[in-house]
């Protein structure tokens, strides 16, 4: 075990010296040296150090030729450190401040991509997914011949699937809770927003079942109207999915609905 101690000690000493050297650099007023060291750290992919240096000297170089590079590298630095919200903020600021930069197309793409990277799983709020879709759509409009067009289409389909999943789960929550009136409204709104949803068959069946159960638990004066609605939803389901996996249960509810109407 002892044979590793000298090597470990050397590593510790190196880290301490390196850290002290970097701290001294941050406190210096040699902005040219700080800029050059920032470029060195960028080449070495030391994202924390070049981001820290460039953020410190950004106000000094504001309005100069170097500011273009400095501000773009700050945004990249936060992205590579996994801080997608802050990176997105800086890419957005960059694209507004440097619209004619050689980096502008990359900045526009990364602005959208940061929203994509920060979009959570479907169970959570999908505001960033919507923002990513909007930003990517804007990017494609601006750069229709971009080499990233195919990649962006894949990403946007993934984001759309996430929105569909969120919409389905939110609507199904009312169904699972037994709030059938709210479930019918939520499920229909979900289908209207995403008519090509992979859950379309499930949506139509849940609308039928919710309509049937709402009718079955209604006061006598509302039962006939609501059973008729259930019958209509049965036809909506079987007209689109004549061999639906829910056919047996759908037919049962249809027959009971018809019977309820005929006996009135």
Protein Blocks (a to p, Z undefined) as FASTA:
>chain_A
ZZmmmmmmmmmmmmmmmmmmmmmmmmpcblklmmmmmmmmmmnopaklmmmmmmmmmmmm
goiaklmmmmmmmmmmmmmnopaklmmmmmmmmmmmmmmbfklmmmmmmmmmmmmmmpcc
fklccklmmmmmmmmmmmmmmmmmbcklmmmmmmmmmmmmmmmmmmmmmmmmmmmnopak
lmmmmmmmmmmmmmmbcklmmmmmmmmmmmmmmmmmpcfklmmmmmmmmmmmmmmmmmmm
mmbcklmmmmmmmmmmmmmmmmZZ
